[in-house]
Amino acid sequence: MTCLSRFRAPLAALLVLLLSAGTSPAQWFPFQGPNPPPTPPANIPNPPAPQNPPTPLAPPPTPQQQPAPVPQRPAAKETPPPANTPLRYALNLTARYSAEGPQVTRSLHWRIFVERPGTAQPLFLVSESQDASPTFSLPPGKYVVHVAYGLASFAQRMDVTENRRETMIVNAGGLRLQGRVADASIPPAKLRFDVYEGNFLQRATGDGKKKKGTVRNERPPVVRGVVPGDLVLLPAGTYYIQSTYGEGNSTITADVRIEAGRLTDATVHHRAAQVTLRLVHATGGEALANTSWSVLTPGGDSIKEFIGAFPSIVLADGEYVAVARHDGKTYQANFKVVAGRDREVEVLARAENQAQTPPAATAR
């Protein structure tokens, strides 16, 4: 009782203060009893907006939204060749007629051979070109460069150890041939040329002397059967040409000289004519078919033999004998050929022209 009485006065003072504030005893203890808590007299006010609102963070972009990076072109630089690729050098070639002469611009055929000593094929073709100034890509090594210019050819050894330019000397020229008889050109179909190296006096032996008791043996021609008007490319030097007109004995030989870088035009003049043979019963009559003919020199050398009614032959100017055989009988007549005058030769099948014994024909 003593303790209770000690707190009785302060409690009474506190009760008087609460009652004077107008509050009910239920508000002092809100959770007493089964009823829910009271509804406040007004809506709860919103909190004041901050003076500097923070910037909201954007969500990270998805992989599809990320921009594609711009590719950067790498700086250009020389790529070294693979270790197993052999190194190669450029070999540029040109040709001239002489050291100071003009450059050859056509009709060249270049071939590059590699040297392989001690093998069955010491020179092996590795490249070729027909350009005027080709450039070859070659591995380092020893090579033989061969250039052909028509019938002329030249070769030179070269060591390829770096890029280089080389000029080869093509000491060659051109030859063009024509034929004439009197003032007229000879048709190309009836004319042919053979070209030999050296001069005409050197045709038997190298020194121009003919050994006693031996048969002359001409060297083989450099080129045979050249057509009139064609250009023949030859090494510079001395040559002799043999021109044959027709199929008879009209043959002319002449020496020519070929100079490097120059064209030599040569015209051969034949002293000959074309002769047509006819065996007839009367002057101006019809030629007899199935006649065998021989044309002989006055000394009896045979020039040509043929069969036909009216054969033709080109003969050098001079005198000849025509022999005709028909129906087991032989007739002959002498005739003369004048250069540039083509003619017909009639052999009359008469008793006065009949030969009792045919002339002996000596083969040339």
SULTA-V702982 format. One record per backbone hydrogen bond with DSSP energy under -1.0 kcal/mol. NH is the residue of the N-H (numbers start at 1). CO is the residue of the C=O. Records with the same first field share a line. If there is no record, write none. Layout:
NH->CO  CO
This chain:
5->1
7->3
11->7
12->8
13->9
14->10
15->11
16->12
17->13
18->14
19->15
20->16
22->19
23->18
32->29
66->62
85->82
89->138
91->136
92->164
93->134
94->166
96->168
97->102
104->95
109->148
110->129
111->146
112->127
113->144
114->124
115->142
116->122
119->116
124->114
126->112
127->112
129->110
136->91
138->89
141->160
143->158
144->113
145->156
146->111
147->154
148->109
149->152
151->233
152->149
154->147
156->145
158->143
160->141
164->90
166->92
168->94
170->96
172->170
173->234
174->262
175->232
176->264
178->266
180->268
181->184
184->181
186->179
190->187
191->188
192->244
193->226
194->242
195->223
196->240
198->238
202->199
203->200
208->205
214->211
222->195
223->195
226->193
229->177
230->227
232->175
234->173
236->171
237->258
239->256
240->196
241->254
242->194
243->252
244->192
245->250
246->190
251->249
252->243
254->241
256->239
258->237
261->172
262->259
264->174
266->176
268->178
270->180
273->315
275->313
276->343
277->311
278->345
280->347
285->282
288->279
292->325
293->306
294->323
295->304
296->321
297->301
300->297
302->362
303->295
304->295
306->293
308->291
313->275
315->273
317->271
318->337
320->335
321->296
322->333
323->294
324->331
325->292
326->329
329->326
331->324
332->353
333->322
335->320
337->318
340->272
341->338
343->274
345->276
347->278
349->280
350->348
354->351
355->330
362->300
